[in-house]
Amino acid sequence: MATIERFLFFYLIKDEPDRVRSVAPQHAAYWADLKLPGYIGGPFADRSGGSISFEVESRSEADRLVNKDPFMVADLLSESWLKEWHRG
């Protein structure tokens, strides 16, 4: 049986509101359509970025999913971090 790992993807958005508004629906649909176990995510209240938590089998799979995020593809993130999260 494969080990499932939890990851946290934390990101900050560039100050390009028109581009962000045009890509945001694709970003939201991308993550929702993946139907990942343990998925929870959304924007920060001030819309400066957001965070997504999800479960996959490996770091390489998590990297692959994050790199296909429409915000990443459109180069709309000023900063981002992908961290494995160990719950105690």
ABEGO torsion letter per residue (X at the ends): XBBBBBBBBBBBBBBBAAAAAAAAAAAAAAAAAAGBBGBBBEBBAAGAEBBBBBBBABAAAAAAAAAABAAAAAGABABBBBBBBBBX
